């Protein structure tokens, strides 16, 4: 179209709009913008930093670690306004007024520690009591990988994790939505997450829901798209929703040690791994851009190797806990133990504290509010008498003194968790010894049995033979190291009908003491009830007691319950003081120490992880499901097999 024609067309449109060739009037009257809470807070911080408004307190004279430049700055003031830091500078140079000045001369200040990957459920404490446990140990914020409670409470996941802080608990929790909900297509619990569920969680609270939790279903991630039918595409739906909302996709690369597998892992968008076990594996993953979340067992081999390698930039490495119960945390520590282990492994303290705070904040795009002692960040400050040994003297959280030494000083809020968090164990009816019987094919005197053992990753299960009893059943043989194991569906209750129980034989674990069983509703990751025992009546007693407690641990010896740990919130946690729960755990361990066990003595508490259906597990026992009433399945391909034949 020629220039004149274009002008004529424009004039015609203006005329039709009633403008008669004149531009429409624009209202330029200023309208007050309703600023959000974060901007209002930062406007206040600006005025405090400029000494135009007073501060609430000053932490004076500490030697402050700048985790960005990795240098210690002597004799610094940390000026705090409300929950945030307004200014950091040389002591006594800020001209403003403060309501309180706290002398920290002679102490060292580092940022509050942040977990890059933790399951708070594994401590057995609800978040408000978790705060009392870990804050005196320097941990002020946590990326909570929530696929434990998510498999129990489903759509209530984020609601559960944010209740404590809304009620006044100072521990900041960032829910990383449980990707393993459910863990496989062969398991069904209290939740199901796909694209819409993931998107809803992020959209509901984008400032806190910042990631998709550890993606464990590597067989589905690595499968050709044409093979993602029958629900196998669910995990890619969650990845899609996370990427659509520019959030972080967390990974779980257990067993992926070949370079081509590591490349595929990184290419998929899985940004991190806390499952590396070998030093070379950790280095290979770092080289492919994977953020390493190092647990204690890895630190001792990986960190010396990285130092020897000459690694200069440690920004893609963090230290984290993953799983540690309340008793172990009391004995070892929390993030302080992790950072101390890093230093003992040869890492310079400046880098160790960076790995315990700033690196994680950057990975999850939280560095504007967390991870450093800097203006605008939460006033989470850990004071130390000796940074090389992580000797904590005081911890400030959200600008308030939260602990001295190991004493927690803040009130623990009373929270009324709803029925959906309490009433989560439903096995249908009281179980009987006969429910755990394993029957042989008719007329047999001996049978072959499928055998597993804890953390058996081989492609094929083990086989052995066992005699058939006079009543046609096959029983455990503890003297040969063979025990009975069962998984009980605790979600769907079957009334007075036959309960949903999968059972088989395992080796190299379990009690030898006659009439004994151990059961728990902590069974990563679906959290059905598992029980191991040498006596069917003892196994029934243990599971029925779990149901009466609404979840927990139960140990039966000589036909009697000798120890319990009540976990009545989701069957995973309890809303009780730290010392009380740690005392129950200690009593459980002590009772187990008085018994005889197959293999290593003492409570086999690692059994709560032995039913994982993630990589690199192959054959596993799950609760019975449609098409597999026995429950024994290869979770990588769906192949099933009898447990006796």
C-alpha positions as CSV (number, residue, x, y, z in Angstrom):
1,X,0.0,0.0,0.0
2,X,1.3,3.5,-0.9
3,X,2.1,6.1,1.7
4,X,-0.9,8.3,0.8
5,X,-3.3,5.4,1.0
6,X,-2.0,4.4,4.4
7,X,-2.6,8.0,5.7
8,X,-6.1,8.0,4.3
9,X,-6.9,4.7,6.0
10,X,-5.6,6.0,9.3
11,X,-7.8,9.1,9.1
12,X,-10.8,7.0,8.2
13,X,-10.3,4.8,11.2
14,X,-9.9,7.8,13.5
15,X,-13.1,9.3,12.1
16,X,-15.0,6.1,12.6
17,X,-13.7,6.1,16.2
18,X,-15.2,9.6,16.6
19,X,-11.8,11.3,16.9
20,X,-12.2,13.5,13.8
21,X,-8.5,13.4,13.1
22,X,-7.4,14.3,16.7
23,X,-5.7,12.0,19.1
24,X,-7.9,10.7,21.9
25,X,-7.5,12.4,25.3
26,X,-5.3,10.6,27.8
27,X,-6.1,10.8,31.5
28,X,-2.7,11.7,33.1
29,X,-4.0,12.0,36.6
30,X,-1.6,10.1,38.9
31,X,-3.1,7.1,40.6
32,X,-1.6,5.8,43.8
33,X,-0.1,2.3,43.3
34,X,-0.9,-0.2,46.1
35,X,2.7,-1.5,46.7
36,X,3.1,-5.0,47.9
37,X,4.4,-6.0,51.3
38,X,7.9,-6.8,50.0
39,X,8.3,-3.4,48.3
40,X,7.0,-1.6,51.4
41,X,9.5,-3.5,53.5
42,X,12.4,-2.6,51.2
43,X,11.3,1.1,51.2
44,X,11.6,1.0,54.9
45,X,15.0,-0.6,54.7
46,X,16.3,2.2,52.4
47,X,15.3,4.8,55.0
48,X,16.9,2.8,57.9
49,X,20.1,2.4,55.9
50,X,20.2,6.1,55.3
51,X,19.7,6.7,59.0
52,X,16.4,8.5,58.4
53,X,14.4,5.9,60.4
54,X,15.5,3.9,63.5
55,X,16.6,0.3,63.5
56,X,15.4,-2.4,65.9
57,X,18.9,-3.7,66.9
58,X,22.5,-3.8,65.9
59,X,24.7,-6.9,66.2
60,X,28.0,-5.0,66.9
61,X,31.6,-5.8,66.4
62,X,31.5,-9.3,65.0
63,X,33.9,-10.5,62.3
64,X,31.5,-11.1,59.4
65,X,31.9,-13.6,56.7
66,X,31.1,-12.2,53.3
67,X,30.1,-15.4,51.4
68,X,30.1,-13.6,48.1
69,X,33.7,-12.6,48.2
70,X,34.7,-15.3,50.7
71,X,36.5,-12.9,53.1
72,X,36.2,-12.2,56.8
73,X,35.4,-8.5,57.6
74,X,36.5,-7.5,61.1
75,X,34.6,-5.3,63.6
76,X,31.4,-5.0,61.6
77,X,27.9,-3.8,62.6
78,X,24.8,-5.7,61.3
79,X,21.9,-3.2,61.4
80,X,18.5,-4.9,61.6
81,X,15.1,-3.5,60.9
82,X,12.3,-5.9,61.6
83,X,13.1,-9.3,60.1
84,X,15.7,-8.0,57.6
85,X,19.2,-6.6,57.4
86,X,19.3,-2.9,56.5
87,X,23.1,-2.3,56.6
88,X,26.4,-4.0,57.1
89,X,29.4,-1.8,57.8
90,X,32.3,-0.8,60.1
91,X,31.3,-0.8,63.7
92,X,30.1,2.6,65.0
93,X,30.0,4.3,61.6
94,X,26.2,4.2,61.0
95,X,24.8,7.4,62.4
96,X,21.3,6.2,63.0
97,X,19.5,5.1,66.2
98,X,18.7,1.5,67.3
99,X,16.5,0.2,70.1
100,X,19.1,-2.4,71.1
101,X,22.8,-3.0,70.6
102,X,24.1,-6.5,71.0
103,X,27.8,-6.9,71.7
104,X,29.3,-9.6,69.4
105,X,33.0,-8.5,69.7
106,X,35.2,-11.5,69.6
107,X,32.6,-13.6,67.8
108,X,32.3,-14.6,64.1
109,X,29.1,-14.1,62.1
110,X,28.0,-16.3,59.3
111,X,24.7,-16.6,57.4
112,X,22.0,-18.8,58.7
113,X,22.4,-22.3,57.3
114,X,20.0,-23.6,54.6
115,X,19.3,-27.2,53.7
116,X,19.4,-27.8,49.9
117,X,17.7,-31.1,50.2
118,X,16.0,-32.4,53.3
119,X,13.0,-34.5,54.3
120,X,11.8,-33.0,57.6
121,X,9.6,-36.0,58.0
122,X,12.7,-38.1,58.6
123,X,13.4,-36.3,61.8
124,X,9.9,-37.5,63.0
125,X,9.0,-33.9,64.1
126,X,6.4,-31.5,62.8
127,X,7.9,-28.2,61.5
128,X,7.4,-26.2,64.7
129,X,9.3,-28.8,66.7
130,X,11.9,-29.2,63.9
131,X,12.6,-25.5,64.4
132,X,13.4,-26.1,68.1
133,X,15.8,-28.9,67.1
134,X,17.7,-27.4,64.2
135,X,17.8,-23.6,64.8
136,X,20.3,-23.9,67.7
137,X,22.4,-25.9,65.3
138,X,22.4,-23.0,62.8
139,X,19.7,-24.2,60.4
140,X,17.3,-21.3,59.7
141,X,15.8,-22.3,56.4
142,X,15.1,-25.5,54.6
143,X,14.2,-26.7,51.1
144,X,11.8,-29.4,52.1
145,X,11.5,-32.2,49.6
146,X,8.0,-33.1,50.3
147,X,7.3,-36.4,48.6
148,X,6.9,-38.2,51.9
149,X,4.0,-36.3,53.3
150,X,2.7,-35.6,49.8
151,X,2.0,-39.3,49.3
152,X,-0.2,-39.1,52.5
153,X,-2.0,-35.8,52.3
154,X,-2.1,-35.2,48.6
155,X,-3.4,-31.7,47.7
156,X,-2.8,-30.5,51.3
157,X,1.0,-30.7,50.9
158,X,1.9,-27.0,50.8
159,X,-0.8,-26.1,53.3
160,X,0.9,-28.5,55.8
161,X,4.4,-27.1,55.4
162,X,3.4,-23.4,55.7
163,X,1.1,-23.8,58.7
164,X,3.9,-23.6,61.3
165,X,5.4,-20.4,60.0
166,X,2.0,-18.7,59.7
167,X,1.5,-19.6,63.3
168,X,4.8,-18.0,64.3
169,X,7.5,-20.6,63.9
170,X,10.7,-18.9,62.7
171,X,12.0,-21.8,60.5
172,X,11.5,-20.8,56.9
173,X,10.4,-23.8,54.8
174,X,10.3,-23.8,51.0
175,X,8.3,-26.9,49.8
176,X,9.8,-28.7,46.9
177,X,6.8,-30.5,45.5
178,X,7.1,-34.3,45.7
179,X,7.6,-35.6,42.2
180,X,7.2,-39.2,43.5
181,X,3.5,-38.8,44.1
182,X,3.0,-41.7,43.6
183,X,6.6,-43.1,43.2
184,X,5.6,-45.6,40.4
185,X,2.6,-46.6,38.4
186,X,2.5,-49.8,40.6
187,X,1.8,-47.8,43.8
188,X,-1.2,-45.9,44.9
189,X,-1.4,-43.8,48.1
190,X,-3.0,-40.6,49.3
191,X,-1.9,-38.3,46.4
192,X,-1.5,-37.9,42.7
193,X,0.4,-35.1,41.0
194,X,0.5,-34.2,37.4
195,X,0.8,-31.0,35.3
196,X,-2.2,-29.3,36.8
197,X,-1.4,-30.1,40.4
198,X,2.2,-28.9,40.1
199,X,1.1,-25.7,38.4
200,X,-1.6,-25.1,41.1
201,X,1.0,-25.4,43.9
202,X,3.4,-22.9,42.3
203,X,0.6,-20.4,41.4
204,X,-0.9,-20.6,44.9
205,X,2.4,-19.4,46.5
206,X,5.2,-18.7,44.0
207,X,7.4,-17.1,46.7
208,X,7.7,-20.4,48.6
209,X,7.0,-23.1,46.1
210,X,10.2,-22.8,44.1
211,X,11.0,-26.3,42.8
212,X,9.9,-29.8,41.8
213,X,11.4,-32.2,44.3
214,X,13.9,-34.9,43.4
215,X,12.8,-36.6,40.2
216,X,13.5,-40.2,40.9
217,X,11.7,-42.1,38.1
218,X,14.7,-42.3,35.7
219,X,13.2,-45.1,33.7
220,X,10.3,-42.8,32.8
221,X,12.5,-39.8,32.2
222,X,14.9,-41.7,29.9
223,X,12.2,-43.7,28.1
224,X,11.3,-42.8,24.4
225,X,8.3,-40.5,24.4
226,X,6.4,-43.2,22.5
227,X,6.6,-45.4,25.6
228,X,5.1,-42.9,28.1
229,X,1.6,-44.3,28.1
230,X,-0.2,-45.9,31.0
231,X,0.7,-43.0,33.4
232,X,4.4,-43.1,32.7
233,X,4.3,-39.6,31.3
234,X,3.1,-38.1,34.7
235,X,6.7,-37.1,35.7
236,X,7.2,-35.2,32.4
237,X,4.0,-33.4,33.1
238,X,5.4,-32.2,36.4
239,X,8.7,-31.2,34.7
240,X,6.7,-29.3,32.1
241,X,4.7,-27.4,34.7
242,X,7.8,-26.5,36.6
243,X,9.6,-25.2,33.5
244,X,6.5,-23.3,32.4
245,X,6.7,-21.4,35.7
246,X,10.5,-21.0,35.6
247,X,11.0,-22.9,38.8
248,X,13.8,-25.4,39.6
249,X,13.7,-29.1,38.7
250,X,15.6,-31.2,41.3
251,X,17.1,-34.5,40.4
252,X,17.9,-37.9,41.9
253,X,20.7,-39.5,40.0
254,X,21.4,-42.7,42.0
255,X,23.3,-45.2,40.1
256,X,23.9,-42.9,37.1
257,X,27.7,-43.0,36.8
258,X,28.3,-43.5,33.1
259,X,29.1,-40.3,31.2
260,X,26.4,-40.8,28.7
261,X,23.8,-41.3,31.5
262,X,25.1,-38.2,33.3
263,X,24.8,-36.2,30.1
264,X,21.2,-37.5,29.5
265,X,20.4,-36.6,33.2
266,X,21.6,-33.0,32.8
267,X,20.0,-32.7,29.3
268,X,16.6,-33.6,30.7
269,X,16.6,-30.5,32.9
270,X,17.2,-32.3,36.2
271,X,19.4,-29.6,37.8
272,X,20.8,-31.3,40.9
273,X,21.8,-34.6,42.5
274,X,22.1,-35.5,46.1
275,X,22.7,-39.2,45.4
276,X,26.3,-39.2,44.1
277,X,28.3,-41.7,45.9
278,X,31.7,-41.8,44.1
279,X,34.2,-38.9,43.9
280,X,34.6,-39.3,40.1
281,X,30.9,-39.4,39.7
282,X,30.5,-36.2,41.6
283,X,33.2,-34.5,39.4
284,X,31.7,-35.8,36.2
285,X,28.3,-34.4,37.2
286,X,29.8,-31.1,38.2
287,X,31.4,-30.9,34.8
288,X,28.0,-31.3,33.2
289,X,26.4,-28.5,35.1
290,X,24.7,-30.5,37.8
291,X,24.4,-28.9,41.2
292,X,25.8,-31.3,43.8
293,X,24.0,-31.5,47.1
294,X,26.6,-33.5,49.1
295,X,25.6,-35.6,52.0
296,X,28.2,-36.5,54.7
297,X,29.1,-39.8,53.2
298,X,30.0,-38.2,49.9
299,X,31.9,-35.2,51.4
300,X,34.6,-37.4,52.8
301,X,35.7,-38.7,49.4
302,X,34.5,-36.0,47.0
303,X,35.9,-32.9,48.7
304,X,39.5,-34.1,49.0
305,X,39.2,-35.2,45.3
306,X,38.0,-31.7,44.3
307,X,40.7,-30.0,46.2
308,X,43.3,-32.3,44.6
309,X,41.7,-31.6,41.2
310,X,42.2,-27.8,41.9
311,X,38.6,-26.8,41.8
312,X,38.4,-23.0,42.0
313,X,34.7,-22.3,41.8
314,X,32.7,-24.2,44.4
315,X,29.4,-22.3,43.7
316,X,27.7,-25.4,42.2
317,X,28.2,-27.5,45.4
318,X,26.2,-27.5,48.6
319,X,26.2,-29.6,51.8
320,X,22.9,-31.1,53.0
321,X,21.3,-33.6,55.3
322,X,18.6,-35.5,53.3
323,X,17.5,-37.8,56.1
324,X,18.5,-37.8,59.8
325,X,16.2,-38.6,62.7
326,X,15.8,-36.6,65.9
327,X,18.0,-38.8,68.0
328,X,20.8,-38.7,65.4
329,X,20.5,-35.0,65.1
330,X,20.8,-34.5,68.8
331,X,23.9,-36.7,68.8
332,X,25.6,-35.4,65.6
333,X,24.1,-32.1,64.7
334,X,22.2,-30.7,61.8
335,X,23.7,-28.4,59.1
336,X,26.5,-27.6,61.6
337,X,27.6,-31.2,61.4
338,X,27.6,-31.1,57.6
339,X,29.7,-27.9,57.5
340,X,32.1,-29.3,60.2
341,X,32.5,-32.4,58.1
342,X,33.3,-30.4,55.0
343,X,36.0,-28.5,56.9
344,X,37.4,-31.7,58.4
345,X,37.5,-33.0,54.8
346,X,39.9,-30.2,53.9
347,X,37.5,-27.5,52.6
348,X,38.5,-24.0,53.6
349,X,35.9,-22.7,56.2
350,X,34.9,-19.8,53.9
351,X,33.9,-22.2,51.2
352,X,32.2,-24.6,53.7
353,X,30.0,-21.9,55.0
354,X,29.3,-20.7,51.4
355,X,28.2,-24.3,50.6
356,X,25.9,-24.2,53.7
357,X,24.1,-21.0,52.7
358,X,24.8,-18.9,49.7
359,X,25.2,-21.6,47.0
360,X,21.9,-23.1,47.9
361,X,20.1,-19.7,47.9
362,X,21.5,-19.0,44.4
363,X,20.5,-22.4,43.1
364,X,16.9,-21.9,44.1
365,X,16.9,-18.2,43.1
366,X,16.5,-17.1,46.7
367,X,19.7,-15.1,47.0
368,X,17.8,-11.8,47.2
369,X,16.3,-12.8,50.6
370,X,18.6,-15.5,52.0
371,X,22.1,-17.0,52.1
372,X,24.3,-14.0,53.0
373,X,24.7,-11.3,55.6
374,X,23.7,-8.6,53.3
375,X,21.1,-5.7,53.1
376,X,17.6,-6.8,52.2
377,X,18.2,-10.4,53.4
378,X,16.5,-12.0,56.4
379,X,18.5,-11.3,59.5
380,X,19.5,-14.9,60.0
381,X,22.9,-14.7,61.7
382,X,24.9,-17.5,63.3
383,X,27.5,-16.3,65.8
384,X,30.5,-18.6,66.4
385,X,33.4,-18.6,68.9
386,X,35.4,-20.7,66.4
387,X,34.5,-20.9,62.7
388,X,36.9,-23.9,62.1
389,X,34.9,-26.1,64.5
390,X,31.5,-24.5,63.9
391,X,31.2,-23.7,67.6
392,X,27.9,-21.9,67.7
393,X,27.3,-19.4,70.6
394,X,24.1,-17.7,69.4
395,X,21.6,-17.8,66.5
396,X,19.4,-15.0,65.3
397,X,16.5,-15.8,63.1
398,X,14.4,-13.1,61.4
399,X,16.2,-10.5,63.5
400,X,15.4,-12.1,66.9
401,X,17.7,-14.1,69.2
402,X,16.5,-17.6,68.8
403,X,19.1,-19.7,70.7
404,X,22.1,-19.6,73.0
405,X,24.3,-22.6,72.9
406,X,21.9,-25.6,72.4
407,X,19.0,-23.8,74.2
408,X,16.1,-22.8,72.0
409,X,14.6,-19.5,73.3
410,X,11.5,-18.8,71.2
411,X,8.0,-20.1,72.0
412,X,6.7,-23.1,70.0
413,X,3.3,-22.2,68.5
414,X,0.3,-24.4,69.2
415,X,-1.0,-25.7,65.8
416,X,-4.2,-27.7,65.4
417,X,-3.5,-29.9,62.4
418,X,-6.7,-31.0,60.6
419,X,-8.1,-34.5,60.5
420,X,-6.5,-35.1,57.1
421,X,-3.1,-34.9,58.8
422,X,-4.1,-37.1,61.8
423,X,-6.3,-39.9,60.5
424,X,-4.1,-41.4,57.8
425,X,-3.7,-45.1,58.8
426,X,-6.6,-47.3,57.5
427,X,-5.9,-51.0,57.3
428,X,-9.6,-51.9,57.4
429,X,-9.7,-54.3,60.3
430,X,-7.4,-55.8,63.0
431,X,-5.0,-58.2,61.3
432,X,-4.5,-61.9,62.3
433,X,-1.6,-64.2,62.2
434,X,-3.1,-66.0,59.3
435,X,-3.1,-62.8,57.2
436,X,0.7,-63.2,57.1
437,X,0.9,-66.8,56.1
438,X,2.7,-67.7,52.9
439,X,1.2,-71.0,51.5
440,X,2.9,-73.5,49.3
441,X,1.4,-75.1,46.2
442,X,-0.6,-78.1,47.2
443,X,1.3,-81.4,47.8
444,X,4.8,-79.9,48.0
445,X,7.4,-80.7,50.7
446,X,9.8,-78.1,49.6
447,X,9.5,-74.9,47.5
448,X,11.7,-72.4,45.7
449,X,11.4,-68.9,47.1
450,X,12.3,-65.5,45.8
451,X,14.6,-63.7,48.1
452,X,15.5,-60.0,48.5
453,X,17.7,-58.2,50.9
454,X,17.9,-54.5,51.9
455,X,19.3,-52.3,49.1
456,X,19.5,-55.1,46.5
457,X,20.1,-53.4,43.2
458,X,21.0,-56.4,41.0
459,X,18.8,-57.0,37.9
460,X,17.6,-60.4,39.2
461,X,16.3,-61.4,42.6
462,X,17.9,-64.2,44.7
463,X,16.4,-67.8,44.9
464,X,16.7,-70.4,47.6
465,X,14.6,-73.3,48.9
466,X,12.6,-73.7,52.1
467,X,10.7,-76.6,53.6
468,X,6.9,-76.7,53.6
469,X,5.3,-77.1,57.1
470,X,2.7,-79.7,57.9
471,X,-0.1,-77.1,57.5
472,X,1.1,-76.2,54.0
473,X,2.8,-73.0,55.0
474,X,6.3,-71.7,54.4
475,X,7.9,-70.0,57.3
476,X,11.0,-67.9,58.0
477,X,14.3,-69.5,59.0
478,X,16.2,-66.9,61.1
479,X,19.1,-69.3,61.8
480,X,19.8,-69.3,58.1
481,X,19.4,-65.6,57.9
482,X,16.0,-65.7,56.2
483,X,13.1,-63.6,57.5
484,X,9.5,-62.8,56.5
485,X,8.7,-59.3,55.2
486,X,5.3,-57.8,54.5
487,X,4.0,-54.5,53.1
488,X,0.5,-53.6,54.3
489,X,-1.7,-51.1,52.4
490,X,-2.5,-48.4,55.0
491,X,-4.5,-46.1,52.7
492,X,-7.5,-47.9,51.3
493,X,-8.9,-50.1,54.1
494,X,-10.9,-53.2,52.9
495,X,-13.4,-53.5,55.8
496,X,-13.9,-57.1,56.9
497,X,-12.5,-58.5,53.7
498,X,-9.0,-59.8,53.2
499,X,-6.6,-57.0,53.8
500,X,-4.2,-55.9,51.2
501,X,-0.9,-57.4,52.2
502,X,2.2,-58.4,50.1
503,X,4.6,-60.8,51.7
504,X,7.7,-62.7,50.8
505,X,11.1,-63.7,52.3
506,X,14.2,-61.6,52.7
507,X,17.7,-62.4,53.9
508,X,20.4,-60.7,56.0
509,X,18.0,-58.6,58.1
510,X,15.5,-59.1,60.9
511,X,15.2,-60.5,64.4
512,X,16.4,-63.8,65.6
513,X,14.8,-63.6,69.0
514,X,11.7,-65.9,68.9
515,X,8.2,-64.3,68.6
516,X,9.6,-61.0,67.2
517,X,8.8,-58.4,64.6
518,X,9.6,-54.8,63.7
519,X,7.1,-52.5,61.9
520,X,6.9,-48.9,60.8
521,X,4.7,-46.6,58.8
522,X,7.9,-44.8,57.7
523,X,8.5,-46.6,54.4
524,X,10.0,-44.4,51.7
525,X,8.4,-43.3,49.5
526,X,4.8,-44.3,49.5
527,X,4.8,-45.0,53.3
528,X,2.7,-48.1,53.5
529,X,3.4,-50.1,56.6
530,X,6.3,-52.6,56.4
531,X,7.0,-55.3,58.9
532,X,9.7,-57.9,59.3
533,X,9.4,-60.9,61.6
534,X,10.0,-64.5,62.4
535,X,6.4,-65.1,63.8
536,X,3.1,-64.3,62.1
537,X,1.3,-63.5,65.3
538,X,4.1,-61.0,66.3
539,X,3.9,-59.4,62.8
540,X,0.1,-59.0,63.2
541,X,0.6,-57.5,66.7
542,X,3.2,-55.0,65.4
543,X,1.0,-53.8,62.5
544,X,-2.2,-53.5,64.7
545,X,-0.2,-51.4,67.2
546,X,0.9,-49.1,64.4
547,X,-2.7,-48.7,63.4
548,X,-3.7,-47.9,67.0
549,X,-0.9,-45.2,67.2
550,X,-2.0,-43.8,63.8
551,X,1.6,-44.4,62.7
552,X,5.0,-44.9,64.1
553,X,7.5,-47.7,65.0
554,X,6.7,-50.8,66.9
555,X,9.0,-53.5,68.2
556,X,7.7,-56.9,69.4
557,X,9.9,-59.4,71.2
558,X,8.8,-62.7,72.7
559,X,5.2,-62.0,71.6
560,X,5.0,-58.7,73.5
561,X,5.3,-55.0,72.4
562,X,8.6,-53.8,74.0
563,X,9.0,-50.3,72.4
564,X,6.9,-47.8,70.4
565,X,7.5,-44.4,68.8
566,X,4.2,-42.6,68.1
567,X,4.1,-40.8,64.7
568,X,0.5,-39.7,64.5
569,X,0.9,-36.8,62.0
570,X,0.7,-38.4,58.6
571,X,2.1,-41.6,60.1
572,X,5.5,-39.9,59.7
573,X,5.8,-37.2,62.3
574,X,4.6,-36.2,65.8
575,X,3.7,-32.9,67.4
576,X,5.7,-33.4,70.6
577,X,8.8,-31.9,72.2
578,X,12.3,-32.9,70.9
579,X,13.5,-34.6,74.0
580,X,10.3,-36.7,74.3
581,X,10.5,-38.0,70.8
582,X,14.3,-38.5,71.0
583,X,13.7,-40.5,74.2
584,X,11.3,-42.8,72.5
585,X,13.8,-43.4,69.7
586,X,16.5,-44.1,72.2
587,X,14.2,-46.6,74.1
588,X,13.5,-48.3,70.8
589,X,17.2,-48.7,70.1
590,X,17.9,-49.9,73.6
591,X,15.1,-52.5,73.3
592,X,16.5,-53.7,70.0
593,X,20.0,-53.9,71.5
594,X,18.6,-56.5,74.0
595,X,17.6,-58.8,71.1
596,X,19.4,-61.0,68.7
597,X,19.4,-59.9,65.0
598,X,20.4,-61.4,61.7
599,X,23.7,-59.9,60.6
600,X,24.6,-56.7,62.3
601,X,23.3,-56.3,65.9
602,X,20.8,-53.6,66.9
603,X,17.8,-51.9,65.3
604,X,17.8,-52.1,61.5
605,X,16.4,-48.6,61.2
606,X,17.7,-48.3,57.6
607,X,14.8,-50.6,56.6
608,X,12.6,-47.5,56.3
609,X,14.6,-46.8,53.0
610,X,14.7,-50.4,51.9
611,X,11.3,-50.3,50.1
612,X,12.2,-47.4,47.7
613,X,11.1,-47.9,44.2
614,X,13.5,-45.4,42.6
615,X,16.6,-45.9,40.6
616,X,18.7,-48.0,40.9
617,X,16.1,-50.4,42.5
618,X,14.8,-53.2,40.3
619,X,12.8,-55.9,42.0
620,X,10.7,-54.7,44.9
621,X,7.8,-55.6,47.2
622,X,4.9,-53.2,47.0
623,X,1.3,-53.4,48.2
624,X,-0.9,-55.6,46.0
625,X,-2.4,-53.8,43.0
626,X,-4.7,-54.7,40.1
627,X,-3.1,-57.4,38.1
628,X,-0.5,-58.3,40.8
629,X,-2.1,-59.6,43.9
630,X,1.3,-60.8,45.2
631,X,2.9,-57.4,45.0
632,X,6.4,-58.6,43.8
633,X,7.4,-56.5,40.8
634,X,10.3,-55.2,38.8
635,X,9.6,-51.5,39.0
636,X,11.6,-50.7,35.9
637,X,9.5,-52.8,33.5
638,X,6.4,-54.1,35.4
639,X,7.5,-57.8,35.3
640,X,6.0,-59.8,38.1
641,X,6.9,-63.1,39.7
642,X,5.6,-65.6,42.3
643,X,7.3,-65.5,45.7
644,X,7.1,-69.3,46.2
645,X,6.8,-71.9,43.5
